[in-house]
């Protein structure tokens, strides 16, 4: 019972602090947009800037082995499934639109 009460209090505090933070960020952005528009747009651009993906440790051999293993496991799975004859009256019906 004590744990549930503590958890509830923690979640309430977390929710309130998150709301305060978002409100303060909105206020800061509003002030920036009116006083310093260049800084405002710089901050907006920085938030939506995509991070470059790093592939320094990835080479052709790794890619080849990865896809080779994917293909070989799927090939076994597909060949196993193709040997099964599935008869299902519902699945064998024509496709109709409502």
Secondary structure, DSSP 8 states (H G I E B T S, - for coil): -HHHHHHHHHHHHHHHHHHHHHHHHHHHHHHHHHH-HHHHHHHHHHHH-------TT--HHHHHHHHHHHHHHHHHHHHHHHHS----HHHHS-----
